[in-house]
Amino acid sequence: MKAVIQAGGKGTRLRPYTLVLPKPLVPVGEMPIIEVLFRWLKRNGVTESCVTLGYLGELIRAVCRDGSQWELPIQYVQEQEPLGTIGALRLVDREWLDGPFFCLNGDVLTDVNLRAMVKFHGAHGGPLTVAMARKSIHVDLGVMDVLDGRVTGFREKPTLGFSVSMGVYCMDPAILDIVPTKVAFGFDDLMYTMLDKELPVYVYPHDGLWMDIGRPEDYHAAQEVFEENRMSILGV
């Protein structure tokens, strides 16, 4: 199995930490988050990897080198301008992407079973599988349901549940045929395009650990969560 880690973003939501470090190098516990990702990928059977670089990419390259310290070979591609989560995939050698591969954000902390996910991907036969978690959001207001200017329902301070993307995807290389070159193209653009073209998108539900370390409060919480879940993430 192969994996592409998207590490080119500026991490603006995580400032001031990302003023001096790219987000994938911000430490969780005693190691950068990208090292946690590589160790987790290796444990899940990934044998080759590619990292897309952008903001402060030379620091990521200097820390990760060729991946031999994790026994997981790394190659790099460099964005000359921001291309988005999916657009950057067009920089990866298509001959290297010779089968289903994983694409993941460089700030994800999770223990999802990638072996099971790729097996599910192969079974349904579609071009894209999205790892999915449930997210609950508490609304500290009265919520009204309105139709034609008239209130049809009311909920006081409800907790709403949503199915959300975890930032971990299993893809067939052919999906890149609908991704434009040299243009910023995010996961949202990919979803809209696939839905418009009626191309099937499947979800792989995960009810275990998942955190998107995008904001300072998430980063602070991740320190404790990581220590409590080292075994399920890294096996140590």
Secondary structure, 3 states (H helix, E strand, C coil): CEEEEEECCCCHHHCCHHHCCCHHHCEECCEEHHHHHHHHHHHCCCCEEEEEECCCHHHHHHHHCCCHHHCCCEEEEECCCCCHHHHHHHHCCCCCCCCCEEEEECCEEECCCHHHHHHHHHHHCCCEEEEEEEEEEECCCEEEEEECCEEEEEEECCEEEEEEEEEEEEECHHHHHHCCCCCCCCHHHHHHHHHHCCCCEEEEECCCCEEECCCHHHHHHHHHHHHHCHHHHHCC
